[in-house]
């Protein structure tokens, strides 16, 4: 029979030990809010790295379970000795404890697909030498290889301390590496904090972002991305879903059920901002047409409109897109439309119906179908 871990007031008290990951607090909180909406008796308390658990405190507070983001060994020992169920969120490597993690290889592949899809012939990956960074690098490199391209890879000093800082040689190493790459390249960083530093180093060396160097981060942390001198595009790692999966797993453990392995959470997509807002293709006409498409997504643009705007035959247009882009002009129009719609859903206060009209959809139902087909969820779920 499961141990009764409900407090006297009927609430299930769960600790969330963030440890050294303050950047993840908001995104984890978003997931816990969604989980809590269907679990009104659950109460979450967030703890930083300075907090220390004791067996007596856990018992006195009637703590039902703990979600741990950064696994510091003293925390794990205390929880295990106290017999408190706990789940490890976003472990840096393989762990024996029940855990939920993002799919780092898929994150790397998604980043490479995004940058190659914008026409970049030269790409690079900047990592930090950790296991999860290496997985992202391997996914990035595998996708570029499958596309018949090569990529430059490097690691910079990284100190995984409580502030997620960087080693003392970071700036010098980044300057040397970026200077050796030269302009006309797209760089994916292992996470947004590193992408933020990459943007600074590029600007200090007189390189334009994104015209000379496009920069893509990972994590979609709003402060790091939107407050950068050049707002940073980022792979959304879907951390809220990690929190939901972890809380669901913890619920089973609290109820005395045997926890099952949780599949890796796939990334949600790329949130594009100015750091990659550029079109680079091996053909000037194709680049001009794609720029035109992205500037006219709200007008119900069709392939026939492109033939009127540019001196090109249907056959030539189709062949050039197949060669330099990899898909048809119609597919590019659909992609631009969904990208603009997603940006407005996530960053504007417009209603969904207004966004559908602004992006050239017939109505909201058409936009919703496009979201489900392309992203896998309706627009309301993103907002």
C-alpha positions in Angstrom: 0.0 0.0 0.0 1.3 3.5 -0.9 2.6 5.6 1.9 0.3 8.5 2.8 2.2 11.7 1.9 -0.7 14.1 2.0 -0.3 16.9 4.5 -3.0 17.5 7.2 -4.6 20.2 5.2 -5.1 17.8 2.3 -2.4 19.3 0.1 0.4 17.5 -1.6 3.6 19.6 -1.0 6.3 19.2 -3.7 9.7 20.9 -3.6 11.4 22.0 -6.8 15.1 22.3 -6.3 16.4 24.5 -9.1 20.0 24.3 -7.8 22.3 26.2 -10.2 19.7 26.7 -13.0 18.0 30.0 -12.4 17.5 30.6 -16.1 15.2 27.6 -16.2 12.9 28.9 -13.4 10.4 30.7 -15.6 10.1 27.9 -18.1 9.8 25.2 -15.5 7.2 27.3 -13.7 5.1 27.5 -16.9 5.0 23.7 -17.0 4.1 23.4 -13.3 1.3 25.9 -13.7 -0.2 23.8 -16.4 0.1 20.6 -14.3 -1.2 22.4 -11.3 -4.4 23.5 -13.2 -5.5 19.9 -13.2 -4.1 19.1 -9.7 -5.5 21.8 -7.4 -4.3 20.1 -4.2 -0.6 20.2 -5.3 1.6 23.0 -4.0 5.0 23.7 -5.4 7.9 25.5 -3.6 10.9 26.6 -5.6 14.4 26.4 -3.9 17.7 27.8 -5.0 21.2 26.3 -4.7 21.7 27.8 -1.2 18.9 25.8 0.3 19.8 22.7 2.3 17.3 19.9 3.0 17.4 17.8 6.2 15.5 14.6 6.9 13.8 16.3 9.9 12.7 19.3 7.9 11.3 17.1 5.1 9.4 15.1 7.7 8.1 18.2 9.6 6.9 19.9 6.4 5.2 16.7 5.1 7.0 17.0 1.8 5.4 14.4 -0.6 8.1 14.6 -3.3 10.9 16.7 -4.9 11.7 17.7 -8.4 15.5 18.3 -8.8 16.9 20.2 -11.7 20.6 20.3 -10.8 21.6 17.1 -9.0 24.0 18.0 -6.2 25.0 14.9 -4.4 24.2 16.1 -0.9 20.6 16.7 -2.0 20.3 13.3 -3.5 21.7 11.6 -0.4 19.3 13.5 1.9 16.3 12.7 -0.2 17.2 9.0 -0.5 17.9 8.6 3.2 14.6 10.3 4.0 12.7 8.0 1.6 11.2 10.9 -0.3 10.3 10.2 -3.9 12.1 12.5 -6.3 12.6 13.0 -10.0 15.6 14.3 -11.8 14.8 16.9 -14.4 17.3 17.7 -17.2 20.2 15.5 -16.0 23.5 16.3 -17.5 24.2 12.7 -18.4 23.0 9.1 -17.7 21.5 8.7 -14.2 19.9 5.9 -12.2 17.2 8.1 -10.7 13.9 8.4 -12.5 14.4 11.3 -14.8 13.0 13.4 -17.7 15.2 15.1 -20.2 15.1 16.9 -23.5 16.2 15.3 -26.7 19.6 17.0 -27.2 20.4 15.2 -30.4 17.0 16.3 -31.9 17.8 19.9 -30.8 21.1 19.9 -32.7 19.4 18.4 -35.8 16.6 21.0 -35.7 19.2 23.8 -35.5 21.1 22.5 -38.5 17.9 22.0 -40.5 16.8 25.6 -39.7 20.1 27.2 -40.7 20.5 25.1 -43.9 17.0 25.8 -44.8 17.8 29.5 -44.9 20.4 28.8 -47.5 23.7 28.9 -45.5 26.4 26.9 -47.2 28.7 27.3 -44.2 27.7 26.4 -40.6 29.4 26.0 -37.3 28.6 24.7 -33.8 30.0 26.2 -30.6 29.7 24.0 -27.6 30.8 23.9 -23.9 32.3 20.5 -23.6 29.5 18.9 -21.5 27.7 15.6 -22.3 24.5 17.5 -23.3 26.4 20.0 -25.4 28.2 17.1 -27.2 24.8 15.5 -28.0 23.6 18.7 -29.5 26.8 19.0 -31.5 26.5 15.5 -32.8 22.9 16.0 -33.9 23.9 19.2 -35.7 26.9 17.6 -37.4 24.9 14.5 -38.4 22.3 16.6 -40.2 24.8 18.8 -42.0 26.6 15.7 -43.2 23.3 14.2 -44.4 22.8 17.4 -46.4 26.2 17.0 -48.0 27.8 19.9 -46.0 30.5 20.1 -43.4 30.6 22.2 -40.2 33.2 23.8 -37.9 33.0 22.7 -34.3 34.6 24.0 -31.1 34.2 24.1 -27.4 34.8 27.0 -25.1 35.6 27.0 -21.3 32.5 26.4 -19.3 32.2 26.4 -15.5 29.0 24.7 -14.4 28.8 26.6 -11.2 25.7 28.1 -9.6 25.6 31.0 -12.0 26.2 28.9 -15.1 29.3 31.1 -15.8 32.0 30.7 -18.3 35.7 30.0 -17.9 38.2 32.8 -17.8 39.4 32.1 -21.3 36.0 32.4 -23.0 36.3 35.8 -24.5 39.8 35.2 -26.0 38.8 31.8 -27.3 35.6 33.2 -28.9 37.5 36.1 -30.6 40.0 33.7 -32.1 37.5 31.2 -33.3 35.1 33.8 -34.8 37.9 35.6 -36.4 39.1 32.4 -38.1 35.6 31.5 -39.4 35.2 34.7 -41.6 31.9 36.2 -42.7 29.1 34.4 -44.4 28.5 31.7 -41.8 25.8 30.6 -39.4 26.7 29.5 -35.9 24.6 27.4 -33.5 25.6 27.8 -29.8 24.9 25.1 -27.3 22.7 27.4 -25.3 21.4 31.0 -25.2 23.9 32.3 -22.7 26.7 31.4 -25.1 24.8 32.7 -28.1 24.5 36.0 -26.2 28.3 36.2 -25.8 28.8 35.2 -29.4 26.7 38.2 -30.5 28.7 40.5 -28.4 32.0 39.2 -29.7 30.9 39.5 -33.3 29.9 43.1 -32.8 33.1 43.9 -31.0 35.0 42.6 -34.0 33.0 44.7 -36.5 31.0 41.7 -37.8 27.4 42.3 -38.6 24.7 40.0 -37.1 23.1 38.4 -39.1 24.6 39.7 -42.3 28.1 38.4 -41.7 27.5 35.9 -38.9 24.0 34.5 -38.1 23.7 33.2 -34.5 21.2 30.6 -33.2 20.9 29.7 -29.5 19.1 27.0 -27.6 16.5 27.3 -24.8 14.5 30.4 -25.9 15.2 32.2 -22.6 13.4 35.5 -23.1 15.8 37.8 -21.2 18.9 36.4 -22.9 17.3 36.4 -26.3 15.3 39.5 -26.5 17.5 41.8 -24.6 20.6 41.0 -26.6 22.0 43.8 -28.8 20.7 41.7 -31.7 17.7 39.7 -30.5 18.7 36.0 -30.7 16.8 33.2 -32.5 16.6 30.1 -30.4 15.5 26.4 -30.5 12.7 26.1 -28.0 13.6 23.0 -26.0 10.1 22.6 -24.6 11.1 22.7 -21.0 7.5 23.3 -19.8 6.7 19.8 -21.1 9.7 18.4 -19.2 8.2 19.8 -16.0 4.8 18.4 -16.8 6.2 14.9 -17.6 8.4 15.0 -14.4 5.4 16.0 -12.2 3.4 13.2 -13.7 6.1 10.7 -13.1 6.5 12.0 -9.5 2.7 11.6 -9.0 3.0 7.9 -9.9 5.9 7.5 -7.4 4.0 9.3 -4.6 1.1 6.9 -5.2 3.4 4.0 -4.8 3.4 2.9 -8.5 6.6 1.8 -10.2 7.9 4.6 -12.4 8.2 3.9 -16.1 10.9 5.3 -18.3 9.9 8.6 -19.9 10.8 9.2 -23.5 13.0 12.2 -24.3 11.0 15.4 -24.8 11.5 16.7 -28.4 12.1 20.4 -29.1 9.1 22.5 -30.0 10.7 24.5 -32.8 12.8 27.5 -33.6 11.7 30.9 -32.5 13.2 33.2 -35.0 14.4 36.7 -34.1 16.8 39.1 -35.8 20.0 37.2 -35.3 19.1 34.8 -38.2 16.7 37.0 -40.1 18.5 36.9 -43.3 18.3 34.9 -46.5 21.5 33.5 -48.0 21.2 31.3 -51.1 23.5 30.5 -53.9 21.3 32.3 -56.4 20.5 36.0 -56.4 17.1 35.6 -58.0 16.1 32.9 -55.5 17.2 35.1 -52.6 15.2 38.0 -53.9 12.1 35.9 -54.3 12.4 34.4 -50.8 12.9 37.9 -49.4 9.8 39.0 -51.3 7.8 36.1 -49.9 8.7 36.9 -46.3 7.8 40.6 -46.8 4.4 39.8 -48.2 3.1 36.9 -46.1 0.0 38.8 -45.1 -1.4 39.4 -48.5 -2.5 35.9 -49.4 0.5 35.5 -51.7 0.5 32.7 -54.3 3.0 31.3 -56.7 1.3 33.1 -59.5 2.0 36.4 -57.8 5.7 35.6 -57.8 5.6 35.1 -61.6 4.1 38.5 -62.0 6.6 40.2 -59.7 9.7 38.6 -61.2 10.8 37.9 -64.8 10.9 34.2 -64.6 9.0 31.3 -66.2 7.1 28.7 -64.0 9.6 26.0 -65.1 12.6 28.1 -64.2 11.1 29.1 -60.9 10.4 25.6 -60.0 13.8 24.2 -61.0 15.7 26.9 -59.2 13.8 26.4 -56.0 14.3 22.7 -56.2 18.1 23.2 -56.7 18.8 26.0 -54.2 16.0 25.6 -51.6 15.0 22.0 -51.7 11.2 22.6 -51.9 8.7 24.4 -54.1 7.8 28.1 -54.0 4.4 27.2 -52.6 6.0 25.3 -49.7 8.2 28.4 -49.0 5.1 30.6 -48.9 3.4 28.2 -46.5 6.5 28.1 -44.3 6.9 31.9 -44.2 3.2 32.2 -43.3 3.4 29.8 -40.4 6.6 31.3 -39.2 5.1 34.8 -39.1 1.9 33.5 -37.5 3.8 31.7 -34.8 5.9 34.8 -34.1 2.7 36.9 -33.6 1.1 34.3 -31.5 4.0 34.2 -29.1 5.0 37.8 -29.1 1.9 40.0 -29.8 -1.3 40.8 -28.1 -3.4 40.3 -31.2 -6.3 37.8 -31.1 -5.8 34.6 -33.0 -8.4 35.6 -35.5 -6.5 38.9 -36.1 -3.3 37.0 -36.5 -4.9 34.6 -39.1 -6.1 37.6 -41.1 -2.7 39.4 -40.8 -0.8 36.3 -42.1 -3.0 35.7 -45.2 -5.1 32.8 -43.9 -8.7 32.5 -45.1 -9.9 32.3 -41.4 -8.8 31.0 -38.0 -9.7 27.4 -38.8 -7.3 27.4 -41.7 -4.5 28.7 -39.6 -5.3 26.2 -36.8 -5.1 23.3 -39.3 -1.8 24.7 -40.6 -0.4 24.8 -37.0 -1.5 21.3 -36.2 0.1 19.9 -39.4 3.3 21.9 -39.1 3.9 22.3 -35.4 1.7 19.6 -34.0 -0.4 21.8 -31.7 -3.1 24.5 -32.2 -2.0 28.2 -32.0 -3.9 28.6 -28.7 -1.6 26.0 -27.0 1.5 28.1 -27.9 0.0 31.2 -26.4 
